[in-house]
């Protein structure tokens, strides 16, 4: 009854108990130990002993496994040398960091799963406080030395050596994290509408196929059915999607090579495949659209008049802009001669067209500034480039303006008619007749006269002619000069007309070629898709939704 009455007082933590405890500690002396302190002391000792018991059991187990059994981590966990250790591998992708095309390097953040059986590390858990798992440093146990064979930075090992989990039935599980830089051969044929097939190839650095057997990780579903994990595992909660690449397929395969002997560590490997497709939006917005717009500016060169002096400036500017884009693209791609990227094909195509435009501008300017004093235009040239070809190109010369109202005097475009009439008049009439014909008629003189009168008339005419001869010669010179100038200008206008005709012809040729070529080149890339299945000839899709169970 006394214990029943005092038991609640031992359990509760009231102010009186705390005060008594504080006084006990302060005084260091309390001869009259009541039952509450005794119970508390026994409880504390029990907890410490229980914790020490478990710590000692784990330590005793480790001593048993590694000292009493004389565990040697340098030896394979097999009963005889003819046996092979089966090592199970799995890969969990945490992040597809990047694919550097210039270096042909795939950068991934993964968790590498290892599993194997080591009979030397098994125990009866009932003998060691029901301890069924040990966490040990990897330096204490045997490791299969599985490394990334196709690494690109000479770093074969994982990034961090985390603890190894050892189960009581001898199964060893190791899940170290790693950042792998693996080599990936880049196919640049359809850049930036490309897809790549990158691999992570794992093999043992030390042991051959007779010593270890590499297998894919085996897992179980909810019904207890076993299956091989024939794909790269992706944890949706931890995975970070890449902004440039989209994962299409992620199969895993065990490969054996019959032409390589079993004694070689190259006979077998576990390869994880990443078939990824590029997201081309970045390149479409930043490279392709500006290139297309700038390239079509080259066709506007044919609209510029030759007298403006800007035809060569515009065409050369477009050519330099395309060269800059080509330089930017080349910095992103590997220095390979195996293939020409799609966008480089387009830039080269545009550069060739712009070069043709520049040559056209040179020819057009040469024709436009030709003169009769340097070049003579043949009749067939005039007929073809000024008559036939302009009609085919729907070109027409400006017509002469007509009078706008009745009685208005039409504007004379040139003095060709007057010069022709003057030449005709002077060829028929002599100079004396031309001078005095109208004067004689004005004074009523008859064309026929007496010899004396005719003689006096001739003398007067000769005297007057000698006085007016300089003026007549000057007028003749002016007429001749105007005739030559008119012919000169007409011939020069003909050369300018030929230049305009060639400009129009080149416009009708270059613009369709540029449009069709641009569409044809980029259509090839748009229809470049990854295969529907990871491996050609293999109908299996290697998806987690399509497990192949082990019978």
Secondary structure, DSSP 4 states (H G I P E B T S, - for coil): -HHHHHHHHHH---HHHHHHHHHHHHH---SS--HHHHHHHHHHHHHHHHHHHHHHHHHHHHHIIIIIS---TTS-S-SSTT--EEEEEEEEEEEEEEEETTTTEEEEEEEEEEEEEEEEEE--GGGGTT--EEEE-GGGS----EEETTBSSS--S-S---PEEEETEEEEEEEEEEEEEEE-----TTTTS-EEEEEEEEEESS--TTTEEEEE-EEE-TTS-EEE--B-EE-TTT-B--SSEEEEE-BEEEEE-TTS-TTSTTSEEEEEEEEEEE-THHHIIIIIHHHHHHHHHGGGGGGS-GGGS-HHHHHHHHHHHHHHHHHHHHHHS---SS---HHHHHHHHHHHHHHHHHHHHHHHHHHHT--TTT----HHHHHIIIIIHHHHTT--PPPPPPPSSTTPPPPPS-SHHHHHHHHHHHHHS-HHHHHHHHHHHHTT--S---HHHHHHHHHHHHHHHHHHHHHHHHHHHHHHHHHHHHHHHHHHHHHHHHHHHHHHHHHHHHHHHHHHHHHHHHHHHHT----SSSSTT------TTS--B--
